[in-house]
Amino acid sequence: MAEEYRIKPMDLVTGIPNVIERIPAIYRAAKAMRNKQEYDSMGLAVQRTVAKHTDRPAIHYQDRMLTYAQYNAEANKLAHYLKTQGVKRGDVVALFMQNRPEFLISFTAIAKAGACAALLNNTQTGKVLAYSINLVKPVAAIVGEELVAPFNEIRGDIKIPEDQIYSIADADVQKDPGQVPQGYRNIIELAADQSSENLAETNSLTRADHLCYIYTSGTTGMPKAAITDHNRFCSMIAGINVAMNLNKNDVYYLALPLYHATGLLACWGSVLASGASVVIRRKFSASEFWEDINKYQATIFGYVGEMCRYLLNQPPKPTDGQHTLKKIFGNGLRPGIWQDFKTRFKIPHILEFYGASEGNTGFINIFNLDNTVGVGRATLVKYDREKDEVVRGSDGCLIKVAKGEPGLLLGEITDSTPFIGYTQKDKTEKAILRDVFKKGDAWFNTGDLLRNIGCSHYQFVDRLGDTYRWKGENVSTTQVENILSGHPDIADCVVYGVEIPGTNGKAGMAAVTPKEGVSLKFSEIYDYAQKNLPTYAVPIFLRLKQNAETTGTFKYKKADLKKESYAVDSCPDPVYVALPKASEYVALTKELQQGIDNSEYSF
């Protein structure tokens, strides 16, 4: 374990003031857990906050602002309308929209009506999008005008009644419902005359009712729908503000996608818990970031590590560090840039955390120490990466790793730390390890390697299985392989992640084998990948390989491919690259490789 990443007892002493200032939040969270009611839900949490902070700002977006009362009234109108259309408790409504106020309004409306929101990843297209929708069998869909084009492409492949497909104009619909594209019903216009009062149905929901499905690639092929129930949401907002320690005067700058658990549940959930306000940004912009922070007087920023790297790559300015931020919250800030980012931009508190959409264990950096995902109790066990399996001792039990040694993180499944799982029971069972330390116990397999760096603080090491992380997203290699193998000219395809110097995560690389007698057209392959994969999942590199080598059990020899990577000298096959803003793959030369390795291209 590197000395600079070791946490010592004296480090904790310097962080104690950060813990002391959270004592009131800890007390409130403990009180909320003691008074936990069966009939509680996200909708009631909203209503409690609205009652306390009625006329205070709830949402900022561009030059618009909605108070808590206005936000709640708009959500109630949509909820009442959905009810008139037969949407009832337990139904699923698909939500496909980019970041804007109407996302939160629609999400809240679906929850208040008692339905479950399927939060579709708005970068998904083609087969992946159709699969995600059909997986959860929604009775209706709300589609943002900005995403009608990809939705139209798969409309014939999904099973939602045509009269239950709605759209919301990409405009200030609180002033004017606007026009929606042909073939869609304008739900804002249709709900205009509905009551703005809270729904009686909301009071009958229990913590066990499903609130939303959040899609995760996990370690398998196509997306899985991770279940979030109202209990998880209510418990999270009761506890998350212990870490963030927000109050009604805080302003949360949020450019993370709202279809993700971090953006919606953790970041916006803490806003709701405290009566603070949220600034929603459609898409992150490094060049406009600090201007936005000071425009809205933001006090906290939700991040993934890639955002921090983009900001650090901006040319230095005399105004660096002149801002209103008091803290940032997120994950994936690499140790290699942590100190540079913190120092250059004068960030007082980095609330790095570890967690997963479906997970039952997590950590957060409340002591404000460097290069750690935070403090907590972790169970880390030995994992054989060559055999791709956990290591059991002579007694049949798993073996805990030594301090400082990377180990697979497990979360024990108990009544207080449940694992709800996915909509597919087989996927849920596959994520559970049984008879781990004793007969009959059950543990959630996070698929992540962590290490203990001292004083119960941990550091993220790597992601296991057939996934890699790129642009803040987990990419399933199986999913990408399945899609690319559907191209008529490709006979076989192996996908894996490779490191590009100066970037976060791993970039996608696909070793493709053409069909016999076929000469691959790389512009066509690029177009095909763009149309059928989320942007972050489109491979950066292609390796033209005549035969895909497999083991005796017919598993691809990915270890060798990863080792050879994309370097011209180490890879024996021709390699092609999709440079930033490119429209096709081009041959990788030594000159191009040198430019990539020297960070001359902004991947």
N, C-alpha and C positions, 0 to 999 in steps of 0.2 A: 504494500500500500504506500503510495507516494506520500512523503512527509507533509507536503503542502496541503494535502487534502485530509489530514487527520484532525479530528475534533478533540480538543483537550478540555479538562474541567475548567480551566481558566477562561476558555472561550465561552462557556456557559455563563460564567459570572458577568461577562460584558453584555450578554444578551438578556439578563434577568429583567432590566427595566421594560423590555418589550413584552415580557410575560405579565409583569405587574400591571401595566396599563390595560391589559385585557381582562382583569379580574371581574369588572362589572359585566362584561360580555359572557364570561364563563358562568357567572351566577345566573344570568338570564337564560342561558342555554340549559343549565341544569334544572332550573325551575320549569322550563318548557317541557323537558323530557319527563319530569315527575308528574306534570299535569297532562300528559299525553291522553288525548281522547280518541276513541275508536272512530267516531264520526268527525273526521277532519280531512281536509283536502286542500289542494292548491287554490281552488276557487275561494274557499273560506279564508285562506292566508291573504289572498289579494284583498278581500273585503275588510279584513282587520286593519290592513295597512291603509286602505282608502279612508276608513273611519278616523284614523289618527292623523293622516296627512292629506286631507281632502283636496285642498287648493294648492298644494305644493307641486313643483315640477316632478313629473314621473319620467317623461321621455323627451329627449332632445334629438332632432334629426334634421340636418341641414339648418334651415332657418325656421323650422317648426318646433313647437313645444306643446305637449299635452300634460295637463295636470293629472293627478291620480283620479280625480272624479271624472274627467273627460275620458281617460283611458278605460276606466271601469264601465262607463256608460256605453261606449262603443262596443266593448266586448259583450256586454249584456244584450245589446240589440242583435248581434250576430248569433248569440246563443239562443235567444228566443226564436229567431228565424229558423235555425237548424232544427229546433224542436218541432216547429210547424211542418217541416219536411220529413218528419219521421225519424230523425236522428235521436237515438236513445242511449241510455246507460249501457256501456259495454261495447257499443259500436266503434268502428275505427274510421277516422276521417284523415285522408292524406293532406299534408300541408307542404307545398312546393313553392318556396318563395325566398328571395334574397333578403338580406338584413334591411329592415325598415320597420316603422311602428306597426304596420298592419300584420307583421309576423307575430309580434307579441299579442296584439289584439285578437287575432285569429286563434292562436294557441290557447289563450285564456278563454275564449268563447267555447272552443271545443271541450275544454276541461269543465267549464261550468255546466255545460249541457250533459255532462256525465260520460262523454265519449272519450276515446283515446286518440291522440294525435300521432300519426305516423310522420315523423320529421324527416322528410326526404332530403338527402344530400344534394344541394342544388348544383353541384358540379357533375352529377351523374347524368349519363345520356344512354340512349340506345338500349341494348339488352340488359344492362345492369340496372337502369332505371325501371324498366318494365318488370324485371324480377323483383326488385325491392317493393314495388307497389302490390303486385299479385301475391307476394309472400304473406301479407297481413290482411288481405281481403277487405279493403275499405268500402264503405257504403257511399262515400262522397269524397270529393277532392276540392281543395281551394288552391288555385294556381295564380301566382303573381303574373301580371302582364309581361314582365321582363323574362319569364321562363316559358312562355307559351310555345315558342319554337321547338325546344327539345321535348316538351310534353306532346305536341302534335305528332312528332315522329313515331311515338310509341302508343298513340291513342288507340289504334286498332288492336293492340296486343294486350290491353288491360281490360278488366271486367268491372268497370264502374258504370252505373246507368248514366246515359248521356245527359239526362235532365238533372243529375246531381253533380255535374262538373261546373264549378264556379271559378270566376276570376275576379281579381281586384286590380283596378287601374293603377299604373305606376305614377301616381300623382298625389296631391294633397286631397285625399278622398273625404276628409272631414269637412272640407269646404264645398267640394263638388264630387259626386260619385264618379264622374267621368264616363268614358266609353271603354268597353272591354272588347277584345277580338271576337270576330264572328265564331259562333259555335260554343260560346261560353255564356253563362248567366252571371250578371253583375250582382254579386251578393250584397255589396254595400247599398246599392239602389233598392234591392228587394227587401233589405232589412231596415230601411230608413224609417218606416212607420212602426217598428216594433218597440216594445217597452224598453226603457233604459234602466229599469229596476232590476235588482238581483233576483235570480231564479230560485224558486223553492226547491227545485231538484238538487241544487248544489248542497243543500243541508243534509241530504240523505246519502251522500257519498261517503264511503269509508276509506280508511288508509290502504286497504287491500285492493281497491279498485285501480285499474291501470290508468296512468296519466298519459304516458307517451311511449313510443318506440323510437329508440335512437340507434341508427344503423352503424355497425362496426364490422370491419373486414375480419377481425380476429385472426385465427390461424388457418382458416379454411378458404374455400374458393369464393363463392358469391357472398354478398353482404348478409350478415345476421342482424335480426331486429332484437336489440337488447331491451328488456322490459324495465321501465321505471314506473313504479306505482306511487300513489299519493303519499304513502308512508315514507318512501325514500326522499321525496321532495321535501315534505314537512320536517323530517329529521335533519336533512341537509341544511335547510335554511336556519334551523334552530342552532346548528353547530358551526356552520361556515363563517358566520360573522364573528365567532371567537377569534378566528385567524385574521380576518380582514379588518375587524374592529371599526366598522363604518358607523356614521350617524346621519341624520337627516340632511346635514349640510354638505355631505360628500357628493361628488360628481364622478361617475364611473364611465371612463372612455372604453367603448367596446367595439372593436373591429373584428373580433373572433366570430365565426359563423354561429348563428343562433340554433342551427340544427345539431350542434355538438353539445355534449354534456358540460364541458368547461364553460362555454359561452352562456348557455341557457341556465343550467342548474346552479353552477357555482357562482359565476359572475353576476348574472341578473338575479339569481336567488338571493344573494347577499344584499343587493339593492332593495329588493322587496322586503327583506327582513328588517332593514334599518330605516326605510322611508327615504333613502337617498334617491338621486336621479341618475338615469343612464343616458349616455350619448351614444347613439347607434350610428356606426359608420358602415356604409354599404360594402366597401372593400378597403382593406388596409392600404395606405399610401405613405411610404417613408418620407417623401418630399413634402407632404402636407401635414405630417404628424404633429410636429411641435407647434405649428400655427394653430392647429385644431385644439391641442391641449390648452393653450393659453386663451383661445377664443371662448371655450366653454368653461375655463377655470377648473379643468379636471384635476381631481386629487388622487385618482387611482386608475391604472391601465391594465387591462387583461391581455396577456401575451402568450405566444408560443415562441420558442427560441429563435425560429427563423425570422420573426419580426425584429427581434433585437439585433440580429446580424445585419438585416437590411438597414436599420437605423445607424449602426456602427459604420457601415460602408458608405454612408453619406459624407460628402466633404465636410471637414470641420468648419464650424462657424464661431464667431466671437460670442454668439448668444447660447452656445451649448451649455446646458445646465441652468439656464434662466427659464424656469417653468414653475407650474403650480403643483406638480406631482409630489405626493408624499410617499407613495408605495406603488409597487407593481405586483401583479399576481398572475402566475401561470406556470408553465413547465417547459422543459427542453432548453433552458439557457445553459449552453455548454461551458464547462470549466475554462476552456481556452479563451473565451471572450468575456467571462463573467466580470472580472476585475476591471477590464478596459471599459466595458459598458457602464458599470457602476460609477467609476471614477470620472469618465468623460462627461456623463450626463447628470452627475451628482444625484443619484437615486438613493434616497435615505433608507428604504427598506425593500428588499427583494423577497417576496413571498412565493418562492418556488415550492411546488407541491408535486406529489405523486398520487395518481388515482386513475380509475378507468370507469367508463360508462356503466358497466355491469358489475364492477368489482365490489368487494366487501372489505377492503383494507386500503389505507392511505396514510400519507405523511404530509406535513407542511412546516415550512421554515419560520416558525414564530420567534425563534431566538435571533433571527436575522444574521445567520452565519453564512460564510461564503461556500459555494460549490457543494451544496447539499439540497436534497429534496425535502429535508426536514427531519423532525423527531417523531418517534413512535416505537411501537413494538412490532418487530418483523420476524417472521419465520422463514429463514432461507435454507434451502436444502441443496445437496450436491446434484449436479446435472452433467451428464456425459454428452457433450456437444457432437462428438463423433458418431455415437450411436443414436443420438437424438432421443434420449430417454432419461428419466430420473434414476438415481443410483440407490439401490436398496442394500442394506447390510445383511449379515448372516441370519438375523432374526426376521428378515422380511420387511423391516421398517425403513423409512427414508432416513438419510443421514444429514444432520445439520452441519453447515459449513463453519469453519473457524472465522473469527473476527478478522475482517479485512479481505476475506476470500469471496469472490463472486458466487452467488447462489440464486436458485430459482425461488422467487417470492410466492408464498402460499398464504391464503387467507382462510382461517378456520370457519366453517359454516355452522353458526349457532343461531339461537333465537334473536340475539342482540346484533349479530353480524350475518344476516341472511344473504344468500345468493339466489336471486329471483330467476336469473337466467335469460333465455331467449324464447322466442315464439315457437321455435322448433325444439321439441323435447330431446331429440338425439344430440343436438348441438349443446344443450344444457348439460346433459350427462357427460359429454366428451370433455367438458371444461372442469369436471370434478375428479379429484384424486381421492380414492378411498383406502381405508386401512393404512393410513400414513404413519402414525405413531402408535396406534392401538387398533384393535379390531373394532370396526364399526364407525370410526370417525370419518369425517368428510371435509375436504379442503378445496377451495377454489384455486385453480391453477392460473395465475396471472399471465404466464408466458413471458415474464420479464426477469432479467437478472439484475440484482442489486448487490451492494456490498455495505457492510457496517463500517463506517469510518470513525467510529468512536462516540462515546456518550450517547448511545441510542440514536445517532444520526446516520442517515443513509445516503447513498449516491447511486443514481441510475447507471447501469453498465451497458445493457444491450437488450434487444428484443429477440426472443427465440422463435423457432418455427419458420414457416414459409411466409414471413412478412418482413418488410423493412419500412423505415419511416422516412418520408420525404415531404417537404413543404408542410410540416406539422401534421401529416396524415399517415396512418398505417396503411400500407399498400399490400394487398394479398397477391403473392406471386401466382397462386393457383388461378385467381380470377383473371389476371392479365394473360396468363398462358392460355386459358380457355378462350378468351376473346381473340387473341392474335392467331390461335390455331384455327379459328373460323375463317380466316382469310383464304380465298381459293388457291393462292399460290404457295401457302406455307404448309409443309408436311408435318413439322414438329417444332416445338418452341419450349425453351427453358428460360425462366425469368429469375433474376436474383438482384440483390442490391450491391453497389460498389461505392466506395468513398471517392469523392472529389475534394481535393484540398481546399480548405476555406469555406466549406459549406456544412450545414447541419444535416444529420441523418445520412442516408445512402440514396444515390441516384439509381433509377431503374436501368437494368441492362438485360437485353433479351438475346439469347443465342438461338437464331432461327435456321431451320433446315428447309430449303426450298423443295418443292415437289420435283420429281425427276423430269429433266428436260426444260425446266422453267427458269427464266432469268428474272429475278425479283426487281420490281419497279418500286424504288424506295419512296418516291413521292406518294404513290398509291398506298403503301403500307402506313405512312405517316398519317394520311387523311383517314384511313380506316381506323387507326388507333384513336385519333382525335374524336371521331364520331361515336365510338363505342366505349370509350373509357373516360373516367374523370381526368381532368387536366393533369393532376398530380401523379396519376398512375401511368401516363404515357411514357414508355421507356426513353431515356436520354440516349442510350447507346444500343446499337444492334450489332451482333456478331454473326457473321455469315459462316455457318458451320455445316459441313456436308453430312455429318452423322452425329446424332445425340447419344453420347455414351451413358450407359446405365450400369448399376451394380447388379449383383446376382439376384437381388430381389426386385429388380426393375425400377429402382429409384435413380433419379438423375444424379450424376456426380457434380453437385453444385459446389462442393468445397474446392474442387480443382478450378472450376470456372471463376469463382470469386477470387481465388488466388492469382489467376492470370489477369483478371480485371480488364481494363480497356487499353492499357499501355501498348503502344506499337511494338516495343521491344519484347514484352513479356507475353503478348497474345499471339499465338501462331496463325490465327485466322484474320481475314479482313474485318475491320471494325468501322462502323458508320455512326455519326453523331447528329442529334437534332440540337443545333445551337439555339440560344434564346431568340425568340421572335422569328424562328425559321419556319418554313412550310414543307420541309422534306429532310430526309437524312442525307448527309454528305460524307464522303470518305474521310476517315480520320488520318491525318498526316502527322508527322513528328512536330511540324510547326503548330498545327492546331492543338495537338496534345499539350505542347509547352504553354500555349496561351491559356488552355483550360486549367492546367496545374498551377499557373501563376495568377489565377483569379482574374484574368482579363475579360472573362465572360461572366455575366451576372445570372447564374443559374438560380 
